[in-house]
């Protein structure tokens, strides 16, 4: 009889908990897509790691000159961001974030890497691009790097091909005459493959530096950068570099062994020198006695 009562009490508690949970969860909660504005349903940025950017696409640079993307590839890694120059807020933040983080680095555009901004609004002009470049260079404060900054405009077809390769999706709202879009930046290898990407409008200096060293296949950076690359791991799900504990332990073990071996060699070297001095001492004292 007691066991039946215990079962009944437990059942009542479970039912009460379920009822309480049902009351605390709003009935209108569903998938995020259900509550998202229609303009944002097809907006996103999920670059395929190691995906290839089509380098034969035609654009115009900030001077109005016809160019192909491949002109900025071949020798150096490339920092690339999709923006539109007439954007009232988010794109300015992306541009400022890119310029700000690159200014923190000792690497220089044009010498160590290239910077490319691509407008995804086919209505924009080279004059608008030139204005953005002037503003970026003033913020960067290294006028000698002018040749490493490129602000492009292009046809709808070229824009679609480039953004599709990076899986950068945006939509246009005719009412507001504005674009809904994601924000982020790509780092591409000299041959045009997507090596790293970072989300948002602020990019950590350490991550950007390691990303450039990574994409360059070791052609830029210091020995310390290469040690850090060994210790840090890029996670494409978070688009960030994080410490790899196992690699740090391995590196610590190697350094410990090297220190031990170095200590032994130094100790043996000292013993050998001391023994040589002891051998010379009796010999020289014997010679002195023979002279007397």
C-alpha positions, 0 to 999 in steps of 0.5 A: 500500500505504501509503495502505491502511495509513493508511486502516486506522489511521484507521478503527481510531482512529475505532472506538476513539473510538466505543467509548470514547464508548459506555463513558463515556455511561451506558446509563440516560440518556434524556429528562428526563421519563423520570427525572422523578417522576410528580408533577412531569411536569405542573409548569411555568411558561411564561407567554405574553408579552402573554397576557391574564389574565381579570379577571372572576374572583371571589376573596376578599381577606384580609378575606373580601370578595368581589372580582374581579381587575379591582379591582386593574387599570385604572390601575397595573401589577400584580405577581402571584404564584401561591403557597399559604399553607400551603406549607412552603418554596418559597412562603415563598421566593417571597413573601420574594423579591418583598417583598425586591426591591420593598423595594429600589425607590423605587416604592410599592405602592398608589401606583405599582403593585399587589401580588397573591398568589393562592393556588392551593389552593382549601381555603385561607381569608382568615384564612390570607391575612391572616396572610401579608399581615401578615408581608409588611408587617412585612418590607416596613417601609412600613405606609402601603402597606397598600392596595397589598398583596392576598392572595387565595383562591378557588374551584377554577374561578377558580384554574384559569382564572387559572393556565391564563392564566399557564400556571402548572401544579401538581399535588397529592400526596395522600400528603404533602398538598403541592403540587408547583409552579414558582416565579416572578412576573408583571408585568402591564399595567394592562389585564391583559396579561402584560408581563414575568415572572421565574423562581425565588425571587430577582429582580434589583432592576434587572429588577423596576424596568425591568419595572414601568416597561415595564408602566406604559408610561412612567407611572412611573419617572425619565428615567434609567429610560427611558434604561436601558429603551432600552439594555436588552432583555427576553429572554423565553427567559431572563426577564431584561433584558440590555444591547443592544449595538447600542442602546448604540452608537446612544445613544453615537453620538447623545450624541457628535454632541450633544457635538460640536454643543454644543461648536461652538455654545459655541465660536461663541458665545465668538467672537461675544462676543469680536468684539463686545468688540473692536468696542466697545474701539476705539470707546470709546478714540476717544471718550476721545481726542475728549474730551481 
